């Protein structure tokens, strides 16, 4: 029996191999056909690591088939019955194997003779010729055909590759921006100008944003929307008309210096200078006659009006009280209102400093948005083209992708035509210049239109659709802006200008306000 | 055990000797000869169906000569009485002038009995004959008398002349181990028959075994090992002849009224054992069972009216059954 068992184990091993081989022949082409299906699917859907998925099924199938055939339950009785049938041994082996289970049902002499007969049969079997490796030609032909199709599909250009590369670029860029946002968190921690609560909230927002960007699967719209939402929330902590208020403070100082006759001290803080100018003004007003007091009072009232227009109601109220106190000649009131004015100026200055910090944060976020938008556009359009040649089929407007609502950074890439990216005159770069809500400076170029096949957009080299915006500026914009604003405010206070035009000028400067 | 004196090789050798002796007289009909000897060695009785003149009587007589056994032939007719077969008590005078009953054994008291045209006798007579076949004994006047061993009945019936016959009921048919169809000889065989029977030299069979040897051979055959899965196959085979069995072939469902009885399974296995021994093997194989299926089951399956109307035979149903019941590892 032991010898027969040894023979049967040998048969079993051979049977496992042969059955595995036959299974391989029969099923390999089917597994490769699935790979063909995956390759075809990869031409309609962007599938990352398409090669991996293509190879995965046949390799997994092979591994499973091999493991299954090598480890599947294969009893000796089953082996014996299989060998009996395959080699026409007339149930010799299987009978010999099960006879001991029957006890004394059969005469021992016959059982023994049967065992000898079975053993003799098992010995006579030459296992390799008995179970040869047979080649199933039709199966191999199918395998060859399907393999050929897979190779052809693999080496043919896949339109989905660009989309996948784009997504990858976006993911990389998002992770890079997430890292920068994490660095920005450090700066926020050090920003003592901000309220602790504001700081904590901004840090939380930035942490969440960094996490979302890190987890972004390559969805540009989602990344920009996340950034935009955080931007909006941070913007909500700022003060409205900050630029106007800053300009108003400067204008106030200049006017107070002019009225008090004190000289400006650039090294000193603006609040101290205002405080000093007010002190000098109070001293000076004692020597003024009634007419001069009225003039001074009127000037202060105008300053109050300007402060009111800039939205700084506290300053406007204190200036108005000072104006009334000067006109009434109440010394105590003048001192009190002067003190309140100085406090309001100091408060405004602190607020403006905090606003400046917020602006820096927003600027960083907007830079991130810009970088992401840029990477998305590069991915969508592929490598940069040579300098613009002029015509781009615009379809009666632009086919620029419009970002979803809530995305503050909208870009218009296509209308620029074949312009090189990243250049100074790149409109998109300008279009994504950091901005504040409602300002036109640095706003995007967004030309609404319907994407049709008609029409064209003329673009000439060296020019862009918004002349002047990209010209290099020798004077910082905010400096120039405030100079003009100051002059305008002076004109408004000193000259007669109709009220409707006054409002128009104020609105104009409001729109031009820098960050 | 008696068969300890006999080994499988001797079994085969003796069987071949018997077959060769029969073949000296019977021309062709190899299946008939083999199946008849299988029935004999299995201890069963065979029903031969064939037209007259095909050598059925010669076969039994030759077989009796080959195994050196007592042979008798009973021609069944409607007026045949049971006592004509089993024997009767006769009043005889004893030496002292007295009278006594003496049992006069009938022709059934032989080793090999040819029941010729058994379907021509009345059911009562058939029943007496079949009881003797089953019990290997007869009871006359409350005295049971054993029949000589080995006891082998070879009954014949003519499938053509059915008028005035009493067809064997299913229960009686079931007692036959095999039902063997006797085919008409081929031309070559007919020529040989003519040569042998129309000359002065009539071939005779020589005795090659004793009756006791046949009994030993029967015992040896019964002791041959059979694996449980092979027995299970036989059981499935018989079970599948029943139309209400799940997974039975559609032919069975359509044409069979009653399937084979457990005796069919016994016959298939016993015959399989003989076939295995004749093939010099010490175990029964699936092929042995499949080979025995037709003669063992063809008279045990009762077809319905639809089958009779369409001319379907039990052999066709059994062949379909064998096709639908493949051997699996």
Interface residues (C-beta under 8 A of the other chain):
Chain A: X77 X78 X81 X82 X84 X85 X86 X90 X91 X92 X94 X95 X96 X97 X98 X99 X101 X102 X105 X106 X107 X109 X110 X111 X113 X114 X117 X118
Chain B: X1 X3 X4 X7 X8 X220 X223 X224 X225 X226 X227 X228 X229 X230 X276 X279 X281 X282 X283 X284 X285 X286 X287 X288 X327 X329
